[in-house]
Amino acid sequence: MRNKSIAFAFLALAASVMPAAAHAFLDHSDPRVGNTVKSSPSAVTLWFTQKLEPAFSSAQVTNASGAVVSTGASVSGTVVRVGVRSLPPGTYRVHWKVLSVDTHTTEGNFTFRVDQ
Amino acid sequence: MIRGRTAAFTIHVVLPSAETIMLTRLTRAVLLGPALALVPLGAGAHEIVGNRFFPATLVADDPGVNDELSFPTASLFKNSDVPSVNELDIAVEFSKRITDDFALIVQPTWTHLYVPGGPLGNGASGFQNLETTAKYRLYKNPEHEFVVSVGLVAEWANTGAKSLSVDTFTTYTPTLYFGKGLGDLPDTVWWARPFAVTGVFGYPIPSRSGTIITSVDPDSGGVTVDNSPNPRFFNWGGSLQYSMPYLKTAVNDLGLPDFFNHLIPLVEASLQTPVSNFAGLDLKTTGTINPGVLWVGDYFQVGVEAIIPVNRQSGTSVGMIAQLHLYLDDLFPTTIGKPIFGGPVTPAKPF
């Protein structure tokens, strides 16, 4: 009986302090990671698993030679949107680095292709 | 967490007189066999290195330093005793960061040994010796998804149940851990980029070079005293993982159902090779191979693996291990989930 009471108390405590944030990981993107699009997108949009701190979250897009081809990023909630110039056919890499509202920083990168 | 095999050959005292014949035989089996807790329980901490998420593994400790709770890790298998007995282990592992790179880990394990098919309640139960680890993240390279940590594992003498014949000496194990993601492979082999490997190497150092073993013959009542050396082993192991989350978010989003995008199939190995101080003993490399799968979420992961002994000296049949692992740094980021000193690293403005 005492053990049950302790277990319930632990669960209640855990539930009461459960936060609503964790590490923010990339959930999906448009264009999709590793995929090919038929023509240049006007922007690259990244959806994350947690709400982001806009001041410390951003992304940029580079071409195969490493030159930046993005025009700036905006952050709202769990979404980062990166504007890009008109992209000729080729492979592009998206670099992102974000801070979730619980202060965890994560970063990553991926590529997508614009078709010939 | 790889454990030393020293425990297997340094059982100190057995007191069967007050037990049933069944338990006496079981205890004698523990004496004769070297496999108590051969399958290690517990896990390391998850680690994020650039694009790479290294999950907490079940058998071979990984390089992660974090705030975590494995609650519980449970395994059931037939150990290598002669004759073999069933061993049920239930472990809890709590890892607490002192600084961002340094953590202290405590891991109690409760064990139940029983004869397969025997009467209900037969066997021996109790806690094994308490194990603690001090772990420091030495190097982290996000670009190449590479991380190295060092640790000192201590199994403390006489902190476990005498019915399990726990070690009467303390064992210290300096340990090296590493993790490497293959995300820097060229795009021509894009399908291999979700692979990652982890490794762990340890050298257990017992606080005594030998142990006096006292045993009682259950039939004649005669007492036998033997001075047995504490063999030295080299512990080694690791994991090979294929990360479906990595495939989706860093390589190629195949549009798979969400459940599959949280899976990490993996194979772990945990092995112990005798290296010295085992003259007269017929010792071989022992251990287990553990294929299985993890499901990783935002706040926890669950995992299940098979326990496949590499030879008769490692076990007699395939067992099972399962774990629920909580990410305390994500569950409680402002309280018990952050380092005691230092707190979160101030983020730099990206780009």
Interface residues (C-beta under 8 A of the other chain):
Chain A: A14 V17 M18 P19 A21 A22 H23 F25 L26 D27 H28 S29 R32 V33 G34 N35 T49 Q50 E53 A55 F56 S57 S58 A59 Q60 T91 H95 W96 K97 V98 L99 D102 T103 H104 T105 T106 E107 G108 N109 F110 T111
Chain B: I48 G50 N51 F53 P142 D187 W190 P245 K248 T249 A250 V251 N252 D253 G255 D298 Y299 Y327 D329 D330 L331 F332 P333 T334 T335 P344 V345 P347 A348 K349 P350 F351
